[in-house]
């Protein structure tokens, strides 16, 4: 376009910035930003300013997104939404909530997108009181009716804050549910250790025609693991694979290994790791190491420690578990020798 002598305008730049954000092309986006600054048009073009904020947020360059935001003479709901969503996406949830407050101080009314991001931030930080305030705002604006995204965000927020009765109420008031609705509720009850409720909700989901996905499976397996229900976990995994043509992922198999190791079935856990169709993770071997620590098997624990460090040399938890496995007073010196020798040996072989 430019080679043909056609100069880009604000619409061209905004479209190109959107493309840069989609593919995380921060360098190209930054070059466009520099060109825009040369033209001196940014202060008079809020749409272009919002496009820059959105691009930097999607590229993970939050400091530049904040700088553009601060330089704009005015902000609209799109400006705030881009910044708040970016903070939530990159785990600056406390900052996101402060932005939400400041937005309203400036007289900008939040919309459904703003409030959904705010609810996610509340769930992540456990800010239940602010989550309830946002719920009140949603009710006043009558945003819940017909908006499944908002309703699911409410269920998720309440579940993460441990307010399961409120999560259940929002869920029950929905005319229909999708997989996100079910998973948010199942996750909340699983983390609270309410095994019966997890399976009750799971049965209701299947009866309504819902299909478990990888998130559902993780939470049910997690619940089984902490309740010591090994047979139930294997039965559920088998049924999901058979009935829904589901292919287990690394997270699911890690959960099963952890479940076996916790219950003392370490030989079966090791066998499962060794027979996996892909390379096991250090987390799997650490689960076995933790089990050997619990059951006091030093020789096999040492082997599990070596396997863990082969896959992740900086696995601090493995070193802690190994220290706990050894006799604190009599064998700590030999433990240090073993750990440093193994790490040095692994590091040397990796450099070759």
Secondary structure as UniProt FT lines:
FT   HELIX           2..4
FT   HELIX           10..23
FT   HELIX           26..39
FT   HELIX           42..44
FT   HELIX           46..58
FT   TURN            59..60
FT   HELIX           62..71
FT   HELIX           77..89
FT   TURN            90..91
FT   HELIX           93..105
FT   TURN            106..107
FT   HELIX           112..125
FT   HELIX           128..141
FT   TURN            145..146
FT   HELIX           148..160
FT   TURN            161..162
FT   HELIX           164..173
FT   HELIX           179..191
FT   TURN            192..193
FT   HELIX           195..207
FT   TURN            208..209
FT   HELIX           214..227
FT   HELIX           230..244
FT   HELIX           250..262
FT   TURN            263..264
FT   HELIX           266..274
FT   HELIX           282..295
FT   HELIX           298..311
FT   TURN            313..314
FT   HELIX           316..325
FT   TURN            328..330
FT   HELIX           332..351
//
